[in-house]
Amino acid sequence: MLKTQIGTFYKKNEEIILIIFLHLLITIPLAYLLNVWYDESCSLSTSNGSIFHTIKRSFDFEYQPPFYFVLLNLWRKFDDSYFFARLLSIFFSSASLFISYKFIKQYLMIKKPGFVTFLIAINPFLIIYALEIRLYTLVIFLSASLIFLMYEIYFFDNKSKIYRIIFMALSIISLYTQYYTGFLLIGIGISVLIYKGWNKFKVYLIDMIFPVLSILGLIPFLNSISKQIVLGGETAVNLTTSGIIEFVKGRMVTYLFSLDTSALDFLSRYEVWLFILLLCAIFLISIKNQVKELIKVITFRKYSTLPIVIVLFLSFVLIVIKFDPEMAAIRHTAILFLPLIYLAASLIFITTNKKYIIFWFLLFTILYSSSLINKFSLPLAKEGDAIRISKYLEYWEKPNELILTPYDIIAMPLRVHYKGINPIISLTDSLSTEKSKRALIKTINNKSEYCWWDCPTPYPTWEKILKQIKVSEKFIFENFIVIDKKEFNKMKLWYLKRKDKKTANSQ
């Protein structure tokens, strides 16, 4: 009986099962081989210990609602390795593919749903964040589920109460996973109003009562949430019209074309625009016999995710204008990823001309494949390259040496991979007061005359981190001589020799 059910399920879903299998073939080996980097080490630290610790740290340190980190905490009870932690992200990316396939096939009426789902499966943005111990594939999964249920419940009148209960539950989970999912819920509401009118919109508002009331649970953490907004207020920008266009283009470049990680990442700003305009021209030529269908989409007379995409873009542009541009970085706006792809798929597959469908399929397959090869070429490492640095240290280090890092977030991924014999010290913490500085110098004096300095190559935009690095490097140059240097992936490792104590004190 069970074998029969499994066989029936496989026959019905053979295409999507094979696509998910391909996705797993790419992601699982990379999840095992790649080092943990700074952001992931933060997730590991946040999800350690008790549930209470995880919830508190998610607000105070991560500046995010706690659902993902609590789920990760429970997930890691089975296996505490970083590889197993990444499997949670891969699970959600795979589940997103399954739901996307069903949605594209059932509601977008695309004749080749496997084409679109295959492209989502190898999309570098999805692959990269399937390999991250972060919340972004959960956000993508939630967006896929909520959009699917929007069509199921409100557009096609599914009367089943269980679907509405699931929709409300996922809406609450979404709000407790990332604040920006609230914009998606607003976009869904506007879509229901545009496409189905006031009566369906009233039903949606009733369904939103419990999710909205659930926000009251965040009241004890308002102080932590407000700190995140204040952090952004200091760097708010006045975004011009051209800046808004660039913001929109940036999401298209990453989510649709993957030019930022492809072999074409050398293209200048104007060349990227030329590339996009060329593709738009080809698109317009390809639908010359289906212009009416295009007009139906852009005038809201045919179902699409266009209203959701518009709401999300406007919301993120507002965040960039009022708060910190970094609050709407590419990874933070992952809620936009699938709605934008669904919209592009709807527009492209308006044409029934097979040669153009094959053209778009081959173009995106080439773009995504080249991006993946470019991104994961040798040496195979994420930023920081903590695995190779750890192995190098373990091979060359001697007893009673110190490994110095500028601040704790740099030390965290190293602590995941390093199995050596010497302690790892964060200088920012140790140089915070004169007392702690004297204690650090005493510790160094009690060790051998050699130390290691592990420090990232900072980006120009890392204002706060640049200050920390400068303070730490000042201490390094006052007390040590650099006798050897080694470069890793955006990371420098120096071998240091203690200066003569008199010389160091005179400085």
N, C-alpha and C positions, 0 to 999 in steps of 0.2 A: 504493500500500500504506500509506504513512505517513498520507495524507489519510484513508483509510478508518479507520485506528486512531484518529486524532484525532477523527473524526466519531463513532465508536463510544463513545469515552471521554466526549465532550461529551454525547451522548444519555443515557448512564448517570448523568452527574453534572451535568446541566443546572441543577437547582435550586441546588445548593451553589456552582456556578461563578458564577451570577448573584448570589448572596448575597455571595460574596467580592468580586465586581466592585463591588457597592455599598459594601462596607467600604473598598475601595481608593479609590473616588470621594470618600469622606469624608476618609480619612487622608492620601493623597498630596499634595493641594493644601495641607492644613494643615501637613504636614511641611516643605513648601517655604517657607511664609509665616511660620511662627512662629519667634521668636527662640530661641536657645540660652539656657538658664537655668543656675543654679549647679550642680545635680547633673549635668547633661549635660556641662558644661564639664569637670567632674572626670573623666568617662568619656573625653572626648577627650584630656585630658592623660595619663591612665593608659595609653591605647592608642597613644600616640605612641612613636616610637623602637623600640628592639629588643624582642624577645620577652622577654628576661631582665628588662629594665626594667619591662615590663608585668606580669610575674608578681610581681616584688618589690613593685611599687606596689599591686597588687591586695590583697596581704596587709597591707602597712604603712600604706596610705592609705585604701583602700576597705573594708578589713576584710571581704573576700569572697574565696572561692576564685577561681582565675584563669581558668576556662574561657571565660566570656563575654568577658572583656577581651582574651584572646588571640585569640579568634574575631573580635572587633571590630578588633583590630590587623591581622589578615590581610585582613579585609573592606576596610579603608581603604587597602590597598595599591593597589586598583583606582581609587579616587577618594577624595580626602582631605576632601571637603566634609562639612559637618554634615548636609546633606540626604541624601547617600548613606549616611551613618552611621545615620540614622533608618530608612532602607529595610530595614535588617537587622531592626529591631524589627517593622516592618510585615510582613515576610516571615513571622516567627514567629507573629504574631497571625493572619495569613491561614491558615497551616498548622494552627493550633489550631482554626480554624473547620472546615476540611476533616475533620480527625480527629473533632471533636465531632459533626459531621453523621453520619459513618459510625457512630460509637458510639451515638448516640441512635436512629438508624434500625434498627441491627442488634440492639442489646442492651437498650435501655430500652423497646423495643416501643411507641414513641410513634407514633401514626398520622400526626401532622403534624410530622415532624422538622424540616421547613423553618421552621415557626413558631418553634421553640425556637432553632434556629441563627441565624435572622434577628435574634432578640432579643439573642443573644450578640454578633452582629456590630455592633449599634448600641449595645451596653452602654457607657456612658460610661467605666467603669473600663478596659475593654479599649481603647477609642479613645484615652484619655488616655495610656496607657502604650505604645501603638503609636507614639505621637509622641515618645517619650522615648528618648534614647540611653542606655538602662539595661537591666538584665538581666531585667526583669519579664515581658515577653512570651515570652522564652525559657523562664522558669520555668513559665508557663502552658502553653506548648507541651509541655514535658516532662511536666507533670501529665496533660494530655490523652492523651499517648502511653502513659504507664505504666498509666493506668487502662484504656485500650482493650486493651492487651496483657494486663492482669490477667484481664479477661473472656475474651479469646481463648485464653490458655494454660491458666489454672487453672480457670475456670468452665465453659468449653465444650470443653475437652480437645483443643485443637489440637496435634497430635503433631509438627508441623514444628519441627525443631531451630533453624531460622533465626529463628523468632519468639523463642525463649528466648535466643538469642545477642543479638538486638537488644534484648531486655528487659534483659539484664545490662549491655550496653554503655550504654544510656540511663540505667540506674541509676548507673553510674560517672560519666557525664557530669553527671547531676543533682547528685551529691554534690560535684562539682568546680565546680558553678555557684552553688549556694546551700546552706548547711548545713541549712536547714530542710526541704529535700527528703528528708532522712533521716526526718523525721516522716511524710511521705507513704509511704515504703517500709515503715515500721512499721505504718501504717494498712492498707496493702495486705496485709501479712502477716496481720494480725488478721482482715481480711475473708475471706481464703482459709481461715483456721482456722474462722471462724464458719459460713461458707456451704458449704465443701467438706470440712471435717473434717481429721483429723490426717494422713492419707496425702498429701493434696495440700499440706498445710502443710510436710511434710518435703521435698517437691519444691521448694517455694518457698525453704526454708532452704538447700538445696543450691545453688539459683540465686543466692543472696545471698552465697555464699562469696567470689567474685571481687570484687564491689562492696565488701564489708566489708574485704577485704585491701587494696583500692586506697586505703583511708583511710591506710594506712601511709605513702603518699607525702606526706601532710601533716605528718609528724613534724618535718622541718626548719623548718616554719613555726609550730610550737606556741607559740613566744614571741609572735609577732604575733597569733595567734588568742587567746591568753590575755589580751592587752591589751584586746581588744574586750570580753571578759567583765568584766574589772576596771572598765572604763569604765562599764558598766551597774550594777555592784555599789554604786556610790556613791548611786544614785538609786532603788534598789529600793523597792517599796511593799508595804504590807499590803493586799491586795485583799479587800474584803468581798464577801458574797454578791451584794449589789446591784451592786457594781463588776464582778463577773464577768458578771452579766446585761447590764450596760451594754456590756461588751466584746463579748459575743456580738451584742447588738443593733447595735452599731456596724458590724460586718461585714455584717449583713443590710441595714442602711440604705445602705451603700455598694455592695456587690456585687449585691444583688438589686433594691433600690428606687431607688438613686441619688439619695436625697433630699438628700445633702450638696452636690450640684452642681446640683440642679434649681431651678426657679422656686419650689419649696416650701421652700428652705433657710432661710426665715424662721421656720419652725415651731419652737415651743419643744420642750424635751425631753418634756414631757407630751403635747403635741399629736402628736409623732412616735409615742409609745407608743399613743395613741388611734388613729392611722392604721393602725399595724401590727395592733392588736387587731381593728379593723374588717375588715381584709383576712383575718385568721384566721377571723373569724366567717363571712365570705362563703365562704371555702374549706370550712369545715365544712358549711355549707348545701349547697355544690355537690357534696359527695361523700356526701350522706345515703344514697344507694342503693349506695354502694361502700365502706362502713365496713370490711367484711371485708378488702378489699384494702389499706386504710390500716393495719389491724392487722397484716397480713402484713409490711408494710414495716418498721414500728417494732418488730416482734418478730423481725426477721431471718429471716423465712420467705419473703421475696421479695428477689431481688437489688436492691441499691441502693448508693449511696455513703455511706449513713448511718454505718457503722463508721469510714470514713475521716474524715468530717466530725467525728465525736466525738473521735477521736484527735488531729486537728489542733487543734481548739478547746482540748482539755485541755493539749496541748503548749504552745500560745501563752499560755494563762492561767498556766502554770507559769513561763514566761519572764518574764511581766509581774510575777509575785510575787517571783521570785528575783533578777531582774536589772533591766534598765531598760525601762520601758514603751515607750520609743522604739524598742527592738529588735524590738518586735512592732507597729510602726506599720502602717497600712492597706496601704501599698505593699509592706512587707516580708512580709506574710502572703499574698501573691498566690498561693501554692501552694494556698490554700483556695478561691480564686475559682471554678474550674470544678467541683470536687466539690460545693460548695454549690449551684450552679446546677443540676447534674445531679440532686441530691436534690430540690430544689424542683420541677423539671420532672416528676420521677417522681411526686411527691405530687399536683401539680396535675392531671396528665393521667390520674390514676386514674379520674376521671369521664369518662363517654362522652357526656355531654350537650353538644351542640355550642354551645349559647348561652353556657355557662360558659367553654368553651375560647376562644370569640371574645371574651368579656369580659376574660379574663386577657391575651390577646394584645393587645387594644386598650389596656388599662390600662398594660402595660409599654411598649408602643410610645409612648404619650403621655408617660409618665414619662421614658423615655430620650431621646426627641426634645427635650422641654423642657429636659432637663439639658444636652444638647449645645448647644442654642441659647443657653442661659444661660452655659455655660462659655466658648463661643467667640464671644460677641458682641463688637461693636466697643467700644474699640480692640482689635484682634486681637493679643494678646500674652501670652506666658508671664510669670511673675513676673520682675521685673527690667527687662523691656522694652528689652533691650540694642540692638535694631535702631533704635528711635526715638531712644534716647539717643545712639547713635553718629551718626546722621544730624544730630541737633541740634548735637552737638559739632563735627562736620565743617563745618557751615554757619557757626557763630558763633565758633569758636576762632580765635586768632591765633598766629603763630609764637612759640616760646619760652614757652609756658605749660605747666603741669603738670596732669595729671588725677590726683587723689588719691582713693584708695579706702581703707576701713578695714582690709581684710585681703584676702589673695590670691584667695580663692574668689569674691569680688565682682568682682575685676579680670578673672578668667578668661573669663567670657562676653563681657565688653566687648572683650577682645582678639580674640575670634572675629569680631566684626562691625565693629569700629572700623578705619577706613582713613585716619585723619587723620594729622596731622604731629607730634603731641606725645606724650611718654612717659606711660605709666600706672604709677603708683607705689602699692604697698601700704604703708600707714602702720604696720601691726602689725609687719611685718618691719623697717621703717626706724626704729622707736622702741624696738626691743628692747634696745638698749644705748645708753649715753651717746655712744659713739664714732659709732655709726650715726646717732644723732639729730643730732649736730653736722654729719655729712656731708650729711644731708638738708637742714638749714637752709642750709648752704653752697650746695647745689644750687639751692634756692629763691632764694637771694640772687643767684645767677648768671643766673636766668631773669628774665622780666618781672615786674611787680608783680601780675599776675593769675593765678589758678589756678582749677581746677574741683574740686568735691567731690561724688563719686558714692557714695551710701550707701543701704542698704535701710531700710525701715521695719520694725524688728525685732518679732518676736512676743514676748509676755511669757515664753514658755518657753525662749527662746534665751539661757540664762544665760551660757554662755561667750562667745557672740557679742556679747551686750549689754555685757560687760566690755570687749571689744576695741573696740566702737564708742565707749564712753565715754572710753577712753584716747585714741582717735584724735580725737574731737570736742574733747576738752580741748586738744589740740595745735592744732586748727583755730581755736578761739576765742582761744587765746593769741597766735596769729600772723596772723590774718586777720579782715577784716570781711566779712560777707555782704552783697553788694550786689544780688543777684537770686536768686530761687528758682523752680524748675520741678518739678512733680510728674508722675511717670510711674506705671506699674503697680507699686505697692508699692516705689517707688524715688524718692528725692529727689536732685535735681541742683542744687547751689548754685554761683553764680559768686562768687568770692572776690577781695578786694583785700588785698594785703599791708599790714599795719599799719606804722606808723612804727617803725623798728628800735629806737629808744630805748624806745618804749611797749611793744613786744613783749618786749624784754629785761627791763624792769621787772616784767613779769608772770611 
